Amino acid sequence: MYPILKKEFNSFFASPIAYLVIAVFLMINGLFLWVFKDDFNILNAGFTDLNPFFFLAPWLFLFLIPAITMKSFADEYNSGTIELLKTKPISDWQIVMGKFWASLLLVIVALTPTLSYVYTVYSLGNPIGNLDFGSTIGSYMGLLFLASTYTAIGLFTSTLSKNQIVAFILSVFITFFLFYGFDAISNSSGNDLSIQKIGINEHFKSISRGVIDTRDIIYFVSATVLFLFITKMRLENE
């Protein structure tokens, strides 16, 4: 698995993909949180927290993570290198996991500079340090779980087409539906909480409160494993 992880991760930085993903993610967050005079601007909020960032990040991930994963298998199928890859002494599961961890690691690299937001908000507090660390840590954990699920979905859709754009669109559609679709269905059904709990957003918001519920962890792990498993099945059947 490690050779695949290393190859995939290095390939991101050998092309503009990694730099573009990181730059776009940080630029959009920076503009909304610190520059634009809107409801997301932390400086104009009147209180110190990172809720605007943790609201924006999942929506940005809807586009950025599919952009990372869209070439994972689609490019292999299009170039014909998937057959060469499958002849190597590694299992299909190791191929999937190597690509998964490489993509997720790139997301983590993109998230790392946002820790500066924590320090900035911490310093701007009145008094200094007036920041809910429990909620902040929980929200970052929620983003990591969210990113792992989005990445697994992106890998799956990458096996559905040789065209990277098609894989990107399918990934955006599926992740959007799982993140917000069940909330919309619930709202049209009289705020049925049982429907909301099927979706990703409800579990992300639960973790973001700073209370780590095993049900939320099981949800994200199960969703991630499910999509990785069907990705492996798709790979086996090719």
C-alpha positions as CSV (number, residue, x, y, z in Angstrom):
1,M,0.0,0.0,0.0
2,Y,2.8,2.5,0.9
3,P,4.3,2.5,-2.7
4,I,0.9,3.4,-4.1
5,L,0.4,6.1,-1.4
6,K,3.8,7.6,-2.1
7,K,3.3,7.5,-5.9
8,E,-0.1,9.0,-5.8
9,F,0.9,11.7,-3.3
10,N,4.0,12.7,-5.2
11,S,1.9,12.8,-8.4
12,F,-0.3,15.4,-6.9
13,F,2.6,17.8,-6.4
14,A,4.2,16.8,-9.7
15,S,1.2,18.5,-11.4
16,P,-0.7,21.8,-10.5
17,I,-3.5,19.8,-8.8
18,A,-2.2,20.0,-5.2
19,Y,-1.1,23.6,-5.4
20,L,-4.4,24.6,-7.0
21,V,-6.5,22.7,-4.5
22,I,-4.7,24.2,-1.5
23,A,-4.6,27.7,-2.9
24,V,-8.3,27.8,-3.9
25,F,-9.3,26.3,-0.5
26,L,-7.3,28.8,1.5
27,M,-8.1,31.8,-0.7
28,I,-11.9,31.3,-0.6
29,N,-11.8,30.7,3.1
30,G,-9.6,33.8,3.6
31,L,-11.8,36.0,1.5
32,F,-15.0,35.1,3.3
33,L,-13.6,34.9,6.8
34,W,-11.4,38.0,6.8
35,V,-12.0,40.2,3.8
36,F,-15.6,40.2,2.5
37,K,-18.0,42.2,4.7
38,D,-20.6,39.4,5.0
39,D,-22.1,37.2,7.7
40,F,-19.0,34.9,7.6
41,N,-16.5,37.7,8.4
42,I,-15.0,36.8,11.8
43,L,-13.8,40.3,12.5
44,N,-17.3,41.7,12.2
45,A,-19.1,39.0,14.1
46,G,-18.6,40.6,17.5
47,F,-17.5,37.3,19.2
48,T,-14.6,34.9,18.8
49,D,-15.3,31.6,17.3
50,L,-14.6,29.7,14.1
51,N,-18.2,28.6,13.3
52,P,-18.1,30.5,10.0
53,F,-15.1,28.5,8.9
54,F,-16.6,25.2,10.0
55,F,-19.8,26.1,8.1
56,L,-17.9,26.9,4.9
57,A,-15.4,24.1,4.8
58,P,-17.8,21.2,4.2
59,W,-19.3,23.1,1.2
60,L,-15.9,23.8,-0.2
61,F,-15.0,20.1,0.3
62,L,-17.9,19.2,-2.0
63,F,-15.9,20.6,-4.9
64,L,-12.3,20.4,-3.8
65,I,-12.2,16.7,-2.8
66,P,-13.8,15.5,-6.0
67,A,-11.2,17.5,-7.9
68,I,-8.5,15.6,-6.0
69,T,-10.0,12.1,-6.5
70,M,-11.5,12.4,-10.0
71,K,-8.3,11.2,-11.7
72,S,-7.5,8.4,-9.2
73,F,-9.0,5.5,-11.3
74,A,-10.4,7.4,-14.3
75,D,-6.9,8.3,-15.5
76,E,-5.7,4.7,-14.9
77,Y,-8.6,3.4,-17.0
78,N,-8.2,6.0,-19.7
79,S,-4.5,5.5,-20.1
80,G,-4.7,1.7,-19.8
81,T,-2.2,1.6,-16.8
82,I,-4.8,-0.1,-14.6
83,E,-4.0,-3.5,-16.1
84,L,-0.3,-2.9,-15.4
85,L,-1.1,-1.8,-11.9
86,K,-3.1,-4.9,-11.2
87,T,-0.3,-7.2,-12.3
88,K,1.9,-5.9,-9.5
89,P,2.3,-8.0,-6.3
90,I,-0.3,-5.9,-4.4
91,S,-3.9,-6.6,-3.8
92,D,-6.9,-4.6,-5.1
93,W,-7.6,-3.5,-1.5
94,Q,-4.0,-2.2,-1.1
95,I,-4.4,-0.2,-4.4
96,V,-7.7,1.3,-3.1
97,M,-6.3,2.1,0.3
98,G,-3.1,3.6,-1.1
99,K,-5.0,6.0,-3.3
100,F,-7.4,6.8,-0.4
101,W,-4.7,7.7,2.0
102,A,-2.8,9.8,-0.6
103,S,-5.9,11.8,-1.4
104,L,-6.9,12.2,2.3
105,L,-3.3,13.3,3.2
106,L,-3.5,16.0,0.6
107,V,-6.8,17.3,2.2
108,I,-5.0,17.3,5.6
109,V,-2.2,19.3,4.1
110,A,-4.7,21.8,2.8
111,L,-6.4,22.0,6.3
112,T,-3.1,22.5,8.2
113,P,-2.6,26.2,7.4
114,T,-6.1,26.9,8.8
115,L,-4.8,26.2,12.2
116,S,-3.5,29.8,12.0
117,Y,-7.1,30.8,12.2
118,V,-7.3,29.2,15.6
119,Y,-4.3,31.2,16.9
120,T,-5.7,34.4,15.4
121,V,-9.2,34.0,16.9
122,Y,-7.5,33.0,20.2
123,S,-5.4,36.2,20.2
124,L,-8.4,38.4,19.3
125,G,-10.6,37.1,22.1
126,N,-11.6,39.4,25.0
127,P,-10.0,38.3,27.2
128,I,-7.3,36.6,25.2
129,G,-7.9,32.9,24.9
130,N,-11.7,33.2,25.0
131,L,-12.2,30.3,22.6
132,D,-14.2,27.1,23.0
133,F,-11.4,24.6,22.4
134,G,-13.7,21.6,22.8
135,S,-16.0,22.8,20.0
136,T,-13.0,23.7,17.8
137,I,-11.2,20.4,18.3
138,G,-14.5,18.5,17.7
139,S,-15.1,20.5,14.5
140,Y,-11.7,19.7,13.1
141,M,-12.3,16.0,13.9
142,G,-15.6,16.3,12.1
143,L,-13.9,17.8,9.1
144,L,-11.4,14.9,9.0
145,F,-14.3,12.3,9.2
146,L,-16.2,14.3,6.6
147,A,-13.1,14.4,4.3
148,S,-12.6,10.7,4.6
149,T,-16.1,10.0,3.6
150,Y,-16.0,12.4,0.7
151,T,-12.7,10.9,-0.4
152,A,-14.1,7.4,-0.4
153,I,-17.0,8.6,-2.5
154,G,-14.7,10.3,-4.9
155,L,-12.6,7.2,-5.4
156,F,-15.8,5.2,-6.1
157,T,-17.1,7.6,-8.7
158,S,-13.6,7.6,-10.3
159,T,-14.1,3.9,-11.1
160,L,-17.4,4.6,-12.9
161,S,-16.0,6.5,-15.9
162,K,-12.8,7.0,-17.9
163,N,-13.7,10.7,-18.1
164,Q,-12.4,12.7,-15.1
165,I,-15.0,15.4,-15.6
166,V,-17.8,12.8,-15.4
167,A,-16.2,11.3,-12.3
168,F,-16.0,14.8,-10.8
169,I,-19.7,15.6,-11.5
170,L,-20.9,12.3,-10.1
171,S,-18.8,12.8,-6.9
172,V,-20.2,16.3,-6.4
173,F,-23.7,15.1,-6.9
174,I,-23.5,12.1,-4.5
175,T,-21.6,14.0,-1.8
176,F,-24.1,16.9,-2.0
177,F,-27.0,14.6,-1.7
178,L,-25.6,12.8,1.3
179,F,-24.5,16.0,2.9
180,Y,-27.6,18.2,2.4
181,G,-30.2,16.0,0.5
182,F,-31.6,14.3,3.6
183,D,-31.9,17.7,5.4
184,A,-34.0,19.0,2.5
185,I,-36.2,15.9,2.5
186,S,-36.6,16.3,6.3
187,N,-37.6,19.9,6.0
188,S,-40.2,19.1,3.4
189,S,-41.5,16.3,5.7
190,G,-42.0,18.5,8.8
191,N,-38.4,18.3,10.2
192,D,-38.3,14.5,10.6
193,L,-35.2,13.9,12.7
194,S,-35.0,10.3,11.7
195,I,-34.5,11.3,8.1
196,Q,-31.9,14.0,9.0
197,K,-29.8,11.4,10.8
198,I,-29.3,9.5,7.6
199,G,-27.4,12.4,6.2
200,I,-23.8,13.5,6.8
201,N,-24.6,17.0,7.9
202,E,-26.5,16.0,11.1
203,H,-23.5,13.8,12.2
204,F,-21.0,16.5,11.3
205,K,-22.9,19.1,13.4
206,S,-23.1,16.7,16.3
207,I,-19.3,16.2,16.4
208,S,-18.8,20.0,15.9
209,R,-20.5,20.6,19.3
210,G,-17.4,19.1,20.9
211,V,-19.2,16.0,22.2
212,I,-17.7,12.9,20.6
213,D,-20.6,10.5,20.2
214,T,-19.7,6.9,19.1
215,R,-22.8,6.8,16.9
216,D,-21.3,9.7,14.8
217,I,-17.9,8.0,14.6
218,I,-19.5,4.7,13.6
219,Y,-21.6,6.5,10.9
220,F,-18.6,8.1,9.3
221,V,-16.4,5.0,9.5
222,S,-19.2,2.8,8.1
223,A,-19.9,5.2,5.2
224,T,-16.2,5.4,4.4
225,V,-15.7,1.7,4.5
226,L,-18.8,1.1,2.5
227,F,-17.6,3.2,-0.4
228,L,-14.1,1.9,-0.2
229,F,-15.5,-1.6,-0.4
230,I,-17.6,-1.0,-3.4
231,T,-14.6,0.7,-5.0
232,K,-12.7,-2.5,-4.5
233,M,-15.5,-4.5,-5.9
234,R,-15.6,-2.3,-9.0
235,L,-11.8,-2.7,-9.4
236,E,-12.1,-6.5,-9.1
237,N,-14.7,-6.6,-11.8
238,E,-12.8,-4.6,-14.4
